[in-house]
Amino acid sequence: MRWFTFLLEVSRVISLRAPRPGVTIIELIVALGVVLIVLLGVLAWLPAAREQGRRTSCLRNLQQIGVGLALFDTVTGRLPRVPNDRAGTAPLPAILAQLGLTEFAAIDASAPRSAQTPIPPPAPRMMLDLICPADTAASTRGFVAPVSYRANTGETVHGGDGPFAPGRTLSLAQVNSADGTEFTIGFAERLVGTNSPTPDPANYTLVADQLASGCGPSNDWHGDAGSDWSALGWVSTLYNHALRPNQSPSCIAADGHSARIGSSSAHPDGVHVLWLDGRAGPIRSSIDQAVWQSLATVGSPAPTP
């Protein structure tokens, strides 16, 4: 505080020796202090405001997927089905094809398409409604059709008991009667890859088929996680609850039938999920593993492929 006392004394002497109208040094110091406080407040507020905007956009995207799922179920009587052999259409393009939409933002709940007249899904391309703005890598890594949201296959590495488990055919009514749509997660965020074959929480590694206790050692890293929303499989469009949110590493078995691909995001405190009752909201990374796994399941699991 010595410098401040010195300034006060200097200003007092100047005001005594040279009185004149205008702004005094004291008033100038006070004004500068007020400006500094306001500036610091604005700088502290900006990151929080940006994150809130990203959250809002991300939640809106998930809610749009929820509307699409509900309409798909209304038209077809079921949720999009993931074949056992992973040879077919992924959940997101299946919804787009059935509803005849090119963007989720264009969903018209008043006019769902007939179950007998679906149109082909749009070609793989960047769709902002499928990208969480918090994950800037999704739009800057050079992927043609990146996706931030994945379909839940269940609690295990094989994903046999979730709403989008390979080989299952479920409707929202069946999910509701089994576990309740308000207690079942349909989609969740996951970071896209770095587009570089290096160890990174957003990337995954290919391993042998021993995933029960973890991923094990591997140097076969891949950076194309979430690179194509139209592709069906663990790489881009499916995930399971074998890992807690934001837990790593992620890995995929060489045969493609099992994986430890969890949910992750660039938000500071967890991930956003879509419940099958249409709500979207946050889940903290610290959630208990048993609770996290229970939110992934629907009744009895399908046979392990």
C-alpha positions in Angstrom: 0.0 0.0 0.0 3.0 2.3 0.1 2.7 3.3 -3.6 -1.0 4.2 -3.0 -0.1 6.4 0.1 2.7 8.0 -2.0 0.2 8.9 -4.8 -2.2 10.3 -2.3 0.5 12.6 -0.9 1.7 13.7 -4.3 -1.8 14.5 -5.4 -2.4 16.5 -2.2 0.7 18.5 -2.7 -0.1 19.2 -6.3 -3.6 20.2 -5.5 -2.3 22.7 -2.8 0.4 24.2 -5.1 -1.5 24.3 -8.3 -5.3 24.5 -7.8 -7.2 24.4 -11.0 -10.4 23.1 -12.3 -10.6 19.5 -13.9 -10.0 15.9 -12.8 -7.8 15.3 -9.8 -5.3 12.4 -9.6 -7.5 10.9 -6.8 -10.5 10.9 -9.1 -8.4 9.5 -11.9 -7.1 6.6 -9.7 -10.7 5.8 -8.5 -12.0 5.9 -12.1 -9.2 3.6 -13.3 -9.9 1.2 -10.4 -13.5 1.0 -11.3 -12.7 0.3 -14.9 -10.2 -2.4 -13.9 -12.8 -4.1 -11.6 -15.4 -4.1 -14.4 -12.9 -5.4 -16.9 -11.8 -8.2 -14.6 -15.5 -9.1 -14.1 -16.1 -9.3 -17.8 -13.1 -11.4 -18.4 -14.2 -13.8 -15.7 -17.7 -14.0 -17.1 -16.8 -14.6 -20.7 -15.6 -18.2 -20.4 -18.6 -19.2 -18.3 -20.9 -17.5 -20.8 -19.3 -19.3 -23.7 -19.6 -22.7 -21.9 -23.2 -22.0 -21.2 -23.8 -21.3 -24.9 -22.1 -24.6 -25.8 -24.2 -26.5 -23.3 -27.4 -25.0 -24.6 -26.5 -26.0 -28.2 -25.4 -29.5 -27.2 -28.6 -30.1 -25.2 -30.7 -28.8 -28.1 -28.9 -31.3 -30.4 -29.7 -34.2 -28.1 -33.3 -33.1 -27.7 -33.6 -33.0 -31.5 -32.4 -36.6 -31.7 -35.0 -37.4 -29.0 -37.7 -36.0 -31.2 -36.4 -37.9 -34.1 -36.4 -41.2 -32.1 -40.0 -40.6 -30.9 -41.2 -40.0 -34.5 -39.3 -43.0 -35.8 -40.9 -45.1 -33.1 -44.4 -43.7 -34.0 -44.0 -44.5 -37.7 -42.2 -47.9 -37.5 -43.3 -49.2 -34.0 -39.7 -49.6 -32.9 -36.4 -47.9 -32.4 -33.7 -48.1 -35.1 -32.3 -51.6 -35.0 -28.5 -52.4 -35.0 -27.9 -55.7 -36.8 -25.8 -58.4 -35.1 -23.2 -58.3 -37.8 -23.1 -54.5 -37.8 -24.0 -54.6 -41.6 -26.7 -52.0 -42.1 -27.7 -48.4 -41.4 -26.6 -46.7 -38.2 -29.3 -45.3 -35.8 -28.9 -41.6 -36.8 -29.1 -42.0 -40.6 -31.9 -44.5 -40.1 -33.9 -41.8 -38.4 -33.1 -39.2 -41.1 -34.1 -41.7 -43.8 -37.3 -42.7 -42.2 -38.4 -39.1 -41.6 -37.2 -37.8 -44.9 -35.0 -35.1 -43.2 -31.7 -33.7 -44.1 -31.2 -31.7 -40.9 -32.5 -32.4 -37.4 -33.3 -28.8 -37.1 -35.9 -29.3 -39.8 -37.9 -31.9 -37.8 -41.6 -31.5 -38.3 -43.5 -33.4 -35.7 -46.8 -32.9 -37.4 -46.0 -34.8 -40.5 -44.0 -38.0 -40.0 -43.4 -40.1 -43.1 -45.1 -43.4 -43.8 -43.3 -46.6 -42.6 -43.5 -47.9 -46.2 -41.9 -45.0 -48.0 -38.6 -44.1 -46.3 -36.1 -42.2 -48.5 -32.4 -42.7 -48.6 -30.4 -40.9 -45.9 -28.4 -37.9 -46.8 -24.8 -38.5 -48.0 -22.1 -38.3 -45.3 -21.3 -34.6 -44.7 -20.8 -32.2 -41.8 -24.1 -31.6 -40.0 -23.9 -29.0 -37.2 -26.9 -30.6 -35.4 -24.7 -33.7 -34.9 -21.7 -31.8 -33.5 -21.3 -30.5 -29.9 -19.7 -27.0 -30.1 -17.7 -27.8 -27.0 -15.7 -30.3 -29.0 -13.9 -28.0 -31.4 -11.9 -30.9 -32.8 -15.2 -32.1 -34.4 -15.2 -29.3 -36.9 -11.4 -28.7 -37.2 -9.9 -32.1 -37.6 -10.8 -32.6 -41.3 -13.4 -35.3 -40.9 -16.1 -35.3 -43.6 -19.1 -36.3 -41.3 -18.1 -36.0 -37.6 -20.5 -36.9 -34.9 -20.5 -36.0 -31.2 -23.5 -38.3 -30.2 -23.5 -42.1 -30.0 -26.2 -44.7 -29.4 -26.1 -46.7 -26.2 -25.7 -50.5 -26.6 -25.6 -51.4 -22.9 -23.5 -51.9 -19.8 -20.9 -54.5 -21.0 -18.1 -54.6 -23.6 -20.5 -56.6 -25.9 -23.3 -54.1 -25.4 -26.0 -56.8 -25.2 -28.6 -55.1 -22.9 -29.0 -51.5 -24.1 -31.7 -49.9 -26.3 -29.4 -50.1 -29.3 -27.7 -53.4 -28.5 -26.8 -55.4 -31.7 -29.5 -57.9 -32.5 -32.2 -56.3 -30.4 -35.5 -54.9 -31.6 -37.2 -52.7 -29.1 -39.9 -50.1 -29.0 -40.2 -47.1 -26.6 -43.2 -48.9 -25.1 -41.1 -52.0 -24.3 -38.4 -49.9 -22.8 -40.9 -48.1 -20.7 -42.5 -51.3 -19.4 -39.1 -52.8 -18.6 -37.1 -50.1 -16.9 -38.9 -46.8 -17.7 -37.8 -44.5 -20.5 -37.0 -41.8 -17.8 -34.3 -44.2 -16.4 -32.8 -45.4 -19.7 -30.1 -43.5 -21.6 -30.4 -43.6 -25.4 -27.6 -41.4 -26.6 -24.6 -39.7 -25.1 -21.7 -37.5 -26.1 -18.3 -38.7 -27.1 -15.3 -36.8 -28.2 -14.2 -37.2 -31.8 -10.7 -38.4 -32.4 -7.6 -36.2 -33.0 -7.1 -37.5 -36.6 -3.7 -38.7 -35.5 -2.7 -42.2 -34.5 -1.4 -41.2 -31.0 -2.4 -42.1 -27.4 -5.2 -39.6 -26.5 -8.4 -39.8 -24.4 -10.4 -39.0 -27.6 -8.7 -41.8 -29.6 -9.0 -45.6 -29.3 -6.7 -48.5 -29.7 -7.2 -51.8 -31.5 -6.5 -54.8 -29.3 -7.0 -58.6 -29.2 -10.4 -59.8 -28.0 -9.6 -59.8 -24.3 -11.5 -56.8 -23.0 -13.1 -58.0 -19.8 -10.6 -56.5 -17.4 -9.4 -53.6 -19.5 -7.9 -52.7 -22.8 -4.4 -54.1 -22.1 -1.2 -53.0 -23.8 -1.4 -51.8 -27.4 0.4 -49.4 -29.7 -2.2 -49.6 -32.5 -3.8 -46.2 -31.9 -6.4 -44.6 -34.2 -7.6 -41.0 -34.3 -10.8 -41.4 -36.3 -13.3 -41.9 -33.5 -16.6 -40.2 -34.4 -15.4 -39.4 -37.9 -18.5 -40.5 -39.8 -22.1 -40.5 -38.4 -23.3 -42.6 -41.3 -21.0 -45.5 -40.5 -22.3 -48.3 -38.2 -20.0 -49.5 -35.5 -17.9 -48.9 -32.4 -15.6 -46.4 -34.2 -18.2 -43.7 -34.8 -21.7 -44.4 -33.7 -22.0 -46.9 -30.8 -20.8 -46.8 -27.2 -21.3 -48.7 -24.0 -21.2 -48.1 -20.2 -18.2 -50.4 -19.6 -16.3 -47.2 -18.9 -17.5 -44.3 -16.7 -17.9 -40.9 -18.4 -14.6 -39.4 -19.5 -12.7 -42.5 -18.4 -9.9 -43.8 -20.8 -8.4 -45.5 -22.6 -10.9 -46.7 -25.1 -10.3 -49.8 -27.2 -12.0 -52.0 -29.8 -11.5 -55.7 -30.3 -9.9 -56.7 -33.6 -13.0 -58.7 -34.6 -15.2 -55.6 -34.1 -17.7 -57.4 -31.8 -16.7 -55.9 -28.5 -15.3 -52.6 -27.2 -14.7 -50.4 -24.3 -15.9 -47.2 -25.9 -17.3 -44.8 -23.2 -19.0 -41.4 -23.2 -16.8 -38.3 -23.1 -17.0 -34.6 -23.7 -15.1 -31.3 -23.6 -17.4 -29.9 -21.0 -15.6 -29.3 -17.7 -17.7 -31.5 -15.3 -19.1 -34.4 -17.2 -21.2 -35.4 -20.3 -24.6 -34.7 -21.6 -27.0 -37.6 -22.3 -30.4 -38.2 -23.9 -32.9 -40.1 -21.9 -35.5 -42.1 -23.8 -38.3 -40.0 -22.4 -37.0 -37.1 -24.5 -35.1 -35.2 -21.8 -31.5 -34.2 -22.2 -29.2 -33.4 -19.3 -25.8 -33.7 -17.7 -24.1 -36.7 -16.0 -21.1 -36.1 -13.8 -17.9 -37.9 -14.5 -17.8 -39.0 -10.8 -21.1 -41.0 -11.1 -20.9 -44.5 -9.4 -20.0 -47.2 -11.9 -22.9 -49.4 -10.8 -25.4 -46.6 -11.2 -23.9 -45.7 -14.6 -24.3 -49.3 -15.8 -27.8 -49.6 -14.5 -28.8 -46.5 -16.6 -27.6 -48.3 -19.8 -29.8 -51.4 -19.6 -33.3 -52.5 -20.8 -34.5 -55.8 -19.3 -32.7 -59.0 -20.2 -29.7 -58.8 -22.6 -29.7 -60.1 -26.1 -27.4 -63.1 -26.8 -23.8 -62.2 -27.0 -22.7 -62.2 -30.7 
